Each structure stands twice: as C-alpha cells, then as structure tokens.
Amino acid sequence: MRKKLMAVLLAAAMVFSLAACGSSGSSDSNTAADSAGGEKELKVQVGPNPETIDPALNSAVDGGNMLLHAFECLLTVAEDGSLQPGCAETWETSEDGLTWTFHLRDGLKWSDGTDLTAEDFVYSWKRVCDPAVAAPYAETVLSMVKGYDKAIEGDLDALAVTAPDEKTVVVEMTAPCTFFGSLAAFATLSPVQKATIEANGDAWATAPETYVSNGPFYMTEWEQGSHITFSKNPYYWNADAIKLDKLTFALIEDSNAAYSAYQTGEVSFIKDVPTEEIPSLTGTDDFYVDPIIGTYYLNLNCDKEFFKDARVRKAFSLAIDRKYVAETIMQGTYTAAGNFMGPGWLDTDESEFMANANGGKTYIDIDNYEGNLEEAKKLMEEAGYPNGEGFPKITYTTNDSGYHKAVAEYLQQAWGQLGIQMDVNTVEWASFTPMRRNGEYDAARNGWVGDYSDPSNMLDLLYSTNGNNDGKFNNADYDKAMEESRATVDPAARSAALHKAEDILMEEAGCVPVAYYNDFWLQSPKIKGMWHSAYGYWYFMYADIEE
C-alpha cells in the first residue's frame, strides 16, 4: 500500500483550519485477542447499512467489500492485480477464445457444511440474468455469453453456462472476451445456494440464519444500524490461512462518528474520514491515501424534459471549476477530471486508455474555467434559456458523507452563474442508491470505481439498457459504438470503438465527470497482512493483529 499524499494535500494543510482532535487513533482495545474468549476480532468501518449484500443485486463499494469476505468466485484477484485460483483450481480457454472451462477444487463446501458443486455456479449465473431478480450488473458481466439475450428475457436455460460434471463449469461466448477472467473473479458472479434462496426468497440475504456463503467468513450477527459480524468459516477450503476469528463491519454513516469510534478503539479501520480532519492527519502513520481507478461524476436525469437537450447538459458540465472542486473542496484527495475515463484504465494494447483519448487532449480544459463558463452561458442561450430564464428550479440529490454535501453547496453557486436555482436533497445511503437507480431525481451525485481495468467496465454504464445507467442516457450512436466494441475480435478496432463511445459521451454530456478517485482511510498500525486494491476494496481476510 502506498502512503503518499499529493503535494496539493500538503499545501492544503497550510490553508485549512483544522478541527480540534485528540490522538490520531491507535487505541486498540478491540484489536487484541479477547481476554475472555481468546478470539481475535477485527472491527472495521467501510460504510453504513448496505442497500443489499445479495451478490446479484449489489452495485456499491461498501457492499462489495462485505461480499469479498463472505463469498469466493471461480477466480480471485491477488495484491498485484493478477488473477489467481479461487473455487476453480485451474482454468483454460479454447484456441478460438469462445469457450472457457473452469475446474473446481476438491471438497468445496458451503458455510452450512453442504457440498458446493459446479451446478451451483450454473444456477447462480443464470439467476443474475433472471428478469425477476433485475441484477444491475447482468449486462456487464454476462452479455458476452451465448444465449444472454434470451436469458435476460426469461429463458434462463438459454444461457450457455453448463456443468458437465460436479467439478467443471463451461462457458460459451458469442465472441472472444479477453477480460472474462476478471469477470469470473467479480462478486456478482459469486455462487449462491439455490435451496436457501428458494426457501427464503429475497429475505435470504438479510439475516445470519439464512445467509449461506462460501468464502473465508460467514455471517453470525447483523444488528441493523449497528454492525454485521462475520466469523471464520471452518468449511472454507483455505481456512488454515485465515488468522482472524471474527471480522465485524461497524455500520456507521456519519464520518465524525466513525472517527470517534477509531479514536476510542471501537474500530481499528475507517474508510469515512472527516474531511475537516485531513490536514491534521497528513503525515501520520495511520493515514493512508491510495489511488483507485474510478471517477466521481454527476447524473443529469435525461428523462427530465429540461435535461434532454445536450446543450443544457454540456453547459451544466462546463460551469463547474473542477480544479477548485478537487484541490480546494476535496483538499487534493481527488484529482480534477477532464475525461470520463481517467488514469488506470488500460487500452487494448495495455497502454493508458486516457492517453489515447481525444487526440491526447482532455475533453474539458480544466485549466480554462473562465472560458468554459462563457461557453456554458452561450450554450444555455442557444438552448433557449438565456441567464437561466425559463429554466425550472431543480433539486440535486446526494448522500451526506465525505465531500458530497460540500460539492452540492458548490454546485448551487456554480450553476447559479447560469441563472439556475437549485435545492439540495440529502438522503441516507440506503435510500439514495435505489432513488438514483429509479430516476427519482433531477440531478444527483454518482461515481464509479472499476471492477477490472478494461474500459468497457465503465463505458458500459451509459449503454441505454444497462442496469447501472442511473442517468437514463440513451443515444443510438453510443450504443452502436459499444456494440461494435463487443463484437469485434480485432484489438485496434475494439479500441477505436471504445474511444468513439467516450467521444460521443463527452460531446453529448451523457454524464458530468468531476474528479478522479483516490481512497483515503485510517488504519491501526497493529493490523498486518491486509491490502488495498485499485478497485476500492480492502482485503482483510488474511489480516492479522499484532500487539
């Protein structure tokens, strides 16, 4: 893990007044082995109550961090980003790239001690396609599999995922997909137990009694609004490597409450650090900043009449001073975004996708805010809203954590320069994500952290029928470019199609990129052996606690 802060963050420490705080937080009453039971328990905070921890339904990083420890896919991702065996001990692809075959380990079991077989993966992957389940990631993770189009309409058996025997999973593709191994390691394609789901319906993923899993840990307690505790799974194939007896996720939404819990030793790790504390934490041993691949962006609801005009959307985008947002409001913990696809995404030749976009130039000149603002005003006038005249008052919806509220307040000012009146609607996290997905907003905060480094992972979000297309962007040329990227086997042609898609997206302002993500967190120095990935996940499963 890298503990580097960007230079601008160091500068920010001199600019911002710092709030009163106590110790930088290494009281570790919870990190030592429990004196009564001798158990080694790690308590961490990665977010509030998750919207869901059903692998098929989750699309949030906090839920993903929990799923990572409760389930294991066919493949896993190592600290260096390489694919490693998971439930599948070996795997291979056919010479034409159209068939992937995974060979399961001997003796795999569920957390209830029953056998886990290849048929469990077949059931689970078909469930992701089930229209009654409405998995938001279905198109992203399985659209390249033969029969997907029929499966998503309800003919689940059409999906070409089969189990010729108890230890073999075979997947047939419509075209070669070089990054399918990364999908086979992604939480949406975790195995889930058919008998449990059939017996309990959607409620299976809401209580320890029915939350059967197959990963390093299994759920033993869930107190809504307080915590979820996972205990070491004795049936996990690699249980001997798991040093923790318990992993507890403290469900804290307020960053100040999380910070207080860290200071008192109630938890030993927090993801949500109060932004006002960042200058004082700079340079301390337990404050980390690490880059991840992803973009903080805004949705302008394209189903709303006033946002159907691309000129209006583009004006709203250009009216934002991204450098001010990233370097001042976000105190340098994020980086100003001139593209949708930022650093870390790889082109088909393994070069940086961003370096090959738009002739090597950013789509938005982040160093020319004054010029951008003038262009924004002209676009509003061309669209029939000079100085905002005739444009309705809008509401911006966000959750209240990190910099979200401060960014919302800034947007009131920035869009006010276009004559726009805007209210801010702040809602709790568990309510926010379904509201956004259902289009129950005018404008809203959004963001995406990559699940794997292929740019299709993020560009697919704006495909018209994608379950994560929260902005309801619908553009035939964009869809065509993405379809071309899926159909071709030529790397150069695929690259060209993906870049064309981003060209269209940025010209049409299908969403509004603001900043590129970095993760920042507090972690007790007594935690050893855990690591953080470029996809925004913390791997606690092989962690240990040292006195």
C-alpha positions in Angstrom: 0.0 0.0 0.0 1.2 3.5 -0.8 1.0 6.1 1.9 1.6 9.1 -0.4 -0.3 12.3 -0.4 -0.2 14.5 -3.4 1.7 17.8 -3.0 -1.5 19.8 -3.1 -2.7 18.0 0.0 0.3 19.1 1.9 -0.4 22.6 0.7 -4.0 22.2 1.9 -2.8 21.5 5.4 -1.5 25.1 5.5 -4.6 26.6 4.0 -7.4 24.9 6.0 -8.1 25.5 9.7 -8.0 22.2 11.4 -10.7 21.0 13.8 -9.8 20.0 17.3 -8.9 16.4 17.6 -7.3 14.0 20.0 -4.9 11.2 19.3 -4.5 10.1 15.7 -6.3 6.9 16.8 -4.4 3.9 17.9 -6.3 2.8 21.0 -6.7 -0.9 20.2 -9.0 -2.3 22.8 -10.7 -4.3 20.1 -7.6 -5.5 18.2 -6.1 -7.7 20.8 -7.4 -11.2 21.3 -10.5 -11.1 23.5 -9.3 -11.9 27.1 -12.5 -13.9 27.9 -13.0 -16.0 24.8 -9.5 -15.8 23.3 -10.9 -14.7 19.9 -9.1 -12.5 17.5 -11.6 -10.0 16.2 -11.0 -7.1 13.8 -13.6 -4.3 13.7 -13.7 -2.0 10.7 -15.9 0.7 9.1 -16.4 0.7 5.4 -19.9 2.4 5.3 -23.4 2.4 6.8 -26.2 -0.2 6.4 -25.6 -1.6 2.9 -28.5 -1.4 0.5 -28.0 -5.1 -0.2 -25.4 -7.9 0.3 -27.0 -10.2 -2.2 -24.2 -10.7 -4.8 -26.5 -10.4 -7.7 -28.0 -7.1 -6.6 -25.1 -5.2 -5.0 -23.6 -2.4 -7.0 -21.9 -0.4 -4.2 -18.4 -0.5 -2.9 -19.4 -0.9 0.7 -21.5 -4.0 0.0 -18.7 -5.2 -2.3 -16.2 -5.1 0.5 -18.5 -7.3 2.6 -19.2 -9.7 -0.2 -15.5 -10.1 -0.8 -15.1 -11.7 2.6 -18.3 -13.8 2.6 -18.1 -15.3 -0.9 -15.5 -16.6 -3.3 -15.8 -16.7 -7.1 -14.3 -19.1 -9.5 -11.2 -16.9 -9.6 -9.7 -14.2 -7.3 -7.5 -11.2 -7.6 -4.1 -11.0 -6.0 -2.5 -8.0 -4.4 -0.5 -7.4 -7.6 -3.8 -7.4 -9.7 -3.1 -10.8 -11.2 -5.9 -13.5 -11.5 -5.5 -16.4 -9.1 -7.3 -19.6 -8.5 -10.4 -19.3 -6.3 -13.1 -22.0 -6.2 -11.6 -23.0 -9.6 -8.1 -24.6 -9.1 -7.4 -24.4 -12.9 -9.0 -23.0 -16.0 -8.3 -22.7 -19.7 -9.8 -21.1 -22.8 -10.2 -22.7 -26.2 -7.9 -21.8 -29.1 -10.6 -19.6 -30.7 -11.3 -17.9 -27.3 -15.0 -18.9 -27.4 -15.0 -21.5 -24.6 -13.8 -21.0 -21.0 -13.6 -24.1 -18.8 -13.1 -23.9 -15.0 -12.1 -26.9 -12.9 -13.2 -26.7 -9.3 -11.2 -27.7 -6.3 -11.9 -31.0 -4.4 -14.1 -30.8 -1.4 -15.7 -27.3 -1.8 -18.5 -26.6 0.7 -21.0 -24.0 1.8 -20.8 -22.4 5.2 -23.5 -24.8 6.4 -21.2 -27.7 5.6 -23.1 -29.0 2.5 -21.3 -29.7 -0.8 -20.8 -26.9 -3.3 -20.7 -28.1 -6.9 -20.4 -26.8 -10.5 -24.2 -26.8 -10.7 -24.3 -24.1 -8.0 -22.3 -21.7 -10.3 -24.7 -22.5 -13.2 -27.7 -21.7 -11.1 -26.1 -18.5 -9.7 -25.1 -17.1 -13.1 -28.5 -17.8 -14.6 -30.1 -16.1 -11.6 -28.1 -13.0 -12.5 -29.9 -13.0 -15.8 -33.4 -13.6 -14.3 -35.6 -10.5 -15.1 -37.4 -11.1 -11.9 -34.1 -10.6 -10.0 -33.2 -7.5 -12.0 -29.5 -7.7 -11.3 -28.0 -4.3 -12.2 -24.7 -5.8 -13.4 -26.3 -8.6 -15.6 -25.4 -7.0 -18.9 -21.9 -6.0 -17.8 -20.9 -9.5 -16.6 -22.8 -11.9 -18.9 -23.8 -10.1 -22.1 -20.8 -11.8 -23.9 -22.1 -15.3 -23.0 -24.0 -17.1 -25.7 -27.7 -17.1 -25.1 -27.7 -14.0 -22.9 -30.3 -12.1 -25.0 -32.8 -14.9 -24.5 -31.9 -15.5 -20.8 -32.5 -11.8 -19.9 -36.0 -12.1 -21.4 -36.7 -15.1 -19.1 -35.4 -18.2 -20.9 -32.7 -18.8 -18.3 -31.7 -22.2 -19.8 -30.6 -20.4 -23.0 -27.5 -19.1 -21.2 -24.6 -21.2 -22.3 -23.2 -21.9 -18.8 -23.1 -25.7 -18.1 -21.8 -28.2 -15.6 -20.9 -31.4 -17.4 -19.9 -32.9 -14.1 -19.7 -31.7 -10.4 -16.3 -30.2 -10.8 -16.4 -28.5 -14.2 -18.0 -25.2 -15.3 -18.1 -24.5 -19.1 -18.9 -21.1 -20.5 -19.5 -20.5 -24.2 -19.1 -17.0 -25.6 -20.6 -15.2 -28.6 -17.1 -13.6 -29.3 -13.7 -13.8 -27.6 -13.7 -11.7 -24.4 -10.1 -11.2 -23.2 -11.1 -9.9 -19.8 -13.6 -12.6 -18.9 -11.3 -14.0 -16.3 -11.7 -10.7 -14.4 -15.5 -11.2 -14.6 -15.1 -14.7 -13.2 -13.5 -13.1 -10.1 -16.2 -10.4 -9.7 -18.6 -10.6 -6.8 -21.8 -10.5 -8.9 -20.8 -14.0 -10.2 -20.4 -15.4 -6.7 -22.1 -18.7 -6.1 -25.3 -18.6 -4.1 -27.2 -21.5 -2.6 -30.3 -22.5 -4.6 -32.1 -24.3 -1.7 -31.7 -21.3 0.7 -33.0 -18.8 -1.9 -35.9 -20.9 -2.9 -36.9 -21.4 0.8 -36.5 -17.8 1.8 -36.9 -15.6 -1.3 -35.3 -12.1 -1.2 -35.0 -12.3 2.6 -32.2 -14.9 2.4 -29.6 -12.1 2.3 -30.9 -10.2 5.3 -30.3 -12.5 8.3 -27.4 -14.7 9.6 -29.7 -17.7 9.8 -30.2 -17.8 6.0 -27.1 -16.1 4.7 -25.2 -19.2 3.5 -21.9 -18.3 1.8 -18.7 -20.0 0.7 -15.9 -17.5 1.5 -13.4 -17.1 4.3 -16.1 -15.8 6.6 -19.8 -16.4 7.2 -22.3 -14.1 8.8 -23.1 -14.7 12.5 -24.8 -11.4 13.5 -26.5 -8.5 11.9 -27.8 -5.7 14.0 -29.4 -3.1 11.7 -27.7 0.3 12.0 -25.0 -1.1 14.3 -22.9 -3.9 12.9 -22.5 -7.0 10.8 -20.2 -9.7 12.2 -18.7 -12.4 10.1 -16.9 -15.4 11.7 -14.2 -17.6 10.3 -15.7 -20.2 8.0 -14.4 -23.6 9.1 -15.6 -25.1 5.8 -13.6 -22.7 3.6 -11.0 -24.6 1.5 -8.2 -22.3 2.7 -9.4 -21.9 6.3 -5.9 -22.7 7.7 -4.7 -19.4 6.3 -7.3 -17.3 8.0 -5.9 -15.8 11.2 -9.0 -13.8 12.4 -11.8 -15.4 14.3 -14.2 -12.6 13.6 -14.5 -9.6 11.2 -17.0 -7.0 12.2 -18.2 -4.2 10.0 -19.4 -1.3 12.1 -22.3 0.3 10.2 -21.6 4.0 10.6 -22.7 6.6 8.1 -21.5 9.8 9.8 -17.8 10.3 9.3 -17.4 12.1 12.6 -18.9 9.2 14.4 -16.6 6.8 12.5 -13.6 9.0 13.5 -14.7 9.0 17.1 -15.0 5.2 17.0 -11.5 5.0 15.6 -10.1 7.3 18.3 -11.6 5.3 21.1 -10.5 2.0 19.7 -14.0 0.8 19.0 -12.8 0.1 15.4 -9.3 -0.2 14.0 -10.0 0.9 10.5 -12.3 3.6 9.0 -13.0 4.3 5.4 -15.0 7.5 6.1 -12.6 10.1 7.5 -14.0 13.5 8.3 -12.8 15.9 5.6 -12.0 18.6 8.2 -9.5 16.3 9.9 -7.5 15.6 6.8 -5.0 18.4 7.1 -4.1 17.4 10.7 -3.8 13.7 9.7 -1.4 14.4 6.9 1.9 12.6 7.5 0.7 10.4 10.4 1.5 6.7 10.4 -2.1 5.6 10.2 -3.5 7.9 7.5 -3.4 6.4 4.0 -4.1 7.7 0.5 -4.0 5.3 -2.4 -5.2 5.8 -6.0 -8.0 3.8 -7.4 -9.4 3.6 -10.9 -12.7 5.5 -11.0 -14.5 8.8 -11.5 -16.7 11.0 -9.3 -19.4 12.2 -11.6 -22.8 13.7 -11.7 -26.0 12.5 -13.4 -28.4 14.9 -15.1 -31.6 12.9 -15.5 -32.0 12.6 -19.2 -35.6 11.5 -18.8 -36.4 15.0 -17.5 -37.6 17.3 -20.2 -35.2 20.1 -19.2 -32.1 17.8 -19.5 -33.0 16.2 -22.8 -31.1 18.9 -24.7 -27.4 18.1 -24.8 -26.5 21.8 -24.9 -28.0 22.2 -21.5 -26.2 19.2 -20.1 -22.9 20.4 -21.6 -23.5 23.9 -20.1 -24.0 22.4 -16.6 -20.8 20.5 -17.1 -18.7 23.4 -18.3 -19.9 25.6 -15.5 -18.0 23.5 -12.9 -14.5 24.6 -11.9 -13.1 21.1 -11.5 -9.7 22.2 -10.2 -11.4 24.2 -7.4 -13.6 21.2 -6.5 -10.7 18.7 -6.4 -8.0 20.9 -4.9 -9.9 23.1 -2.6 -13.3 21.5 -1.7 -11.8 17.9 -1.8 -8.5 19.1 -0.4 -6.4 17.4 -3.0 -7.6 13.9 -2.1 -9.2 13.7 -5.6 -7.8 14.8 -9.0 -9.7 17.1 -11.4 -11.2 15.2 -14.3 -11.2 16.4 -17.9 -12.3 13.0 -19.2 -14.8 10.4 -18.1 -12.2 7.6 -18.3 -9.3 8.5 -16.0 -5.9 7.0 -15.0 -5.6 3.3 -14.6 -7.9 2.1 -17.4 -6.0 0.0 -20.0 -6.4 0.2 -23.7 -6.4 -3.0 -25.8 -2.6 -2.7 -26.3 -2.1 -2.3 -22.5 -1.3 1.4 -22.8 -3.2 4.0 -20.8 -6.7 4.4 -22.3 -6.7 8.1 -21.3 -3.5 8.9 -23.1 -5.1 7.7 -26.4 -8.4 9.6 -26.0 -9.4 12.7 -27.9 -6.1 13.1 -29.7 -4.2 13.1 -26.4 -6.1 16.1 -25.0 -8.6 16.2 -22.3 -12.2 16.7 -23.4 -12.6 19.5 -20.9 -9.8 22.0 -20.4 -9.6 22.1 -16.6 -7.2 25.0 -16.7 -9.6 27.3 -18.6 -12.5 27.6 -16.3 -13.4 31.2 -17.3 -13.5 30.2 -20.9 -15.6 27.1 -20.1 -18.1 29.3 -18.1 -18.5 31.7 -21.0 -19.1 28.7 -23.4 -21.7 27.4 -20.9 -23.6 30.6 -20.9 -23.7 30.6 -24.7 -25.0 27.1 -24.8 -27.8 27.9 -22.3 -28.7 30.9 -24.5 -28.7 28.7 -27.7 -31.0 26.2 -25.9 -33.5 28.9 -25.1 -32.5 29.7 -21.5 -30.5 33.0 -21.5 -29.3 33.6 -18.0 -31.5 30.7 -16.9 -34.7 32.4 -17.9 -37.5 29.8 -18.3 -35.5 27.0 -16.7 -37.3 25.3 -13.8 -35.9 25.2 -10.3 -34.2 21.8 -9.8 -33.2 19.5 -7.0 -29.8 18.0 -6.5 -29.9 14.7 -4.6 -26.9 13.3 -2.6 -26.0 11.3 0.4 -24.2 13.1 3.3 -20.7 11.6 3.6 -17.3 12.7 2.5 -17.3 15.8 0.3 -20.7 15.2 -1.1 -22.6 17.9 0.8 -19.8 20.5 0.2 -19.8 19.7 -3.5 -23.6 20.1 -3.6 -23.3 23.5 -2.0 -20.7 24.5 -4.5 -22.9 23.4 -7.4 -25.6 25.7 -6.2 -23.2 28.5 -6.7 -21.6 27.2 -9.9 -25.0 26.6 -11.6 -26.3 29.8 -10.2 -24.0 31.6 -12.5 -26.1 30.2 -15.3 -29.2 31.5 -13.6 -30.2 28.1 -12.2 -32.0 27.8 -8.9 -31.3 24.6 -7.1 -32.3 22.9 -3.8 -30.2 20.1 -2.2 -31.9 16.9 -1.1 -29.7 14.9 1.3 -30.8 11.4 1.9 -29.4 8.4 3.8 -27.2 6.0 1.8 -29.6 3.0 1.8 -32.3 5.2 0.3 -30.1 7.2 -2.0 -29.0 4.4 -4.4 -32.4 3.0 -5.2 -33.8 6.6 -5.7 -31.0 7.2 -8.2 -31.4 3.9 -10.0 -35.1 4.5 -10.3 -34.6 8.0 -11.8 -36.3 9.7 -8.8 -34.2 12.9 -9.0 -33.3 15.8 -11.3 -29.5 15.9 -10.8 -27.6 13.6 -8.5 -24.1 12.6 -7.3 -22.7 9.4 -8.7 -19.4 7.7 -9.1 -17.8 4.5 -10.3 -14.8 2.6 -9.2 -13.6 0.0 -11.6 -14.2 -3.7 -11.1 -11.5 -4.6 -13.6 -9.2 -2.4 -15.8 -10.9 -2.9 -19.1 -12.6 0.4 -20.1 -15.8 -1.3 -21.0 -16.5 -1.7 -17.3 -17.2 2.0 -17.0 -18.3 2.8 -20.5 -21.0 0.1 -20.3 -22.7 2.2 -17.6 -24.0 4.6 -20.2 -25.4 1.9 -22.6 -29.1 2.5 -22.8 -30.3 -0.7 -21.2 -27.5 -1.1 -18.6 -28.9 -1.7 -15.1 -26.5 0.9 -13.7 -27.4 3.6 -16.2 -28.8 5.9 -13.5 -28.7 9.0 -15.7 -31.0 7.4 -18.3 -28.7 8.4 -21.1 -30.0 6.9 -24.4 -28.0 7.6 -27.5 -28.2 5.3 -30.6 -24.7 6.2 -31.8 -23.2 5.5 -28.3 -25.0 2.1 -28.1 -23.7 1.3 -31.6 -20.1 2.0 -30.7 -20.4 -0.1 -27.6 -21.9 -2.9 -29.6 -19.0 -2.7 -32.1 -16.6 -3.0 -29.2 -18.2 -6.2 -28.1 -18.5 -7.8 -31.5 -15.0 -7.3 -32.9 -12.1 -9.6 -32.2 -9.6 -7.1 -33.6 -7.9 -5.2 -30.7 -7.4 -2.0 -32.8 -11.0 -1.9 -33.9 -12.2 -2.6 -30.4 -10.0 0.3 -29.1 -11.4 2.6 -31.8 -15.0 1.7 -30.9 -14.4 2.3 -27.2 -12.8 5.7 -27.8 -15.6 6.6 -30.2 -18.1 5.8 -27.4 -16.3 8.2 -25.0 -16.1 10.9 -27.7 -19.9 10.7 -28.1 -20.5 10.6 -24.3 -18.4 13.7 -23.7 -19.9 15.6 -26.6 -23.4 14.8 -25.5 -22.6 15.2 -21.8 -24.3 12.0 -21.0 -22.9 12.4 -17.5 -20.7 15.0 -15.9 -17.2 13.8 -14.8 -15.8 15.9 -11.9 -12.8 14.2 -10.3 -10.8 11.0 -10.3 -11.0 9.0 -7.1 -8.4 8.2 -4.5 -9.2 6.2 -1.4 -8.2 7.6 1.9 -8.6 5.9 5.3 -7.3 5.4 8.8 -5.8 2.1 9.8 -4.2 0.9 13.1 -0.5 0.0 12.7 -1.3 -3.2 14.6 -3.2 -4.6 11.6 -0.8 -6.6 9.5 -1.2 -8.5 6.2 -4.2 -6.7 4.8 -4.1 -4.8 1.5 -6.0 -2.3 -0.7 -6.7 -2.8 -4.4 -7.0 -0.3 -7.2 -10.7 -1.3 -7.4 -11.5 0.2 -4.0 -11.5 -3.0 -1.9 -9.8 -3.8 1.3 -8.7 -7.4 1.7 -9.0 -8.1 5.4 -9.3 -11.9 5.1 -5.6 -12.7 5.5 -5.0 -9.9 8.1 -3.5 -10.5 11.5 -3.4 -8.3 14.6 -0.1 -7.8 16.4 0.4 -6.4 19.8 
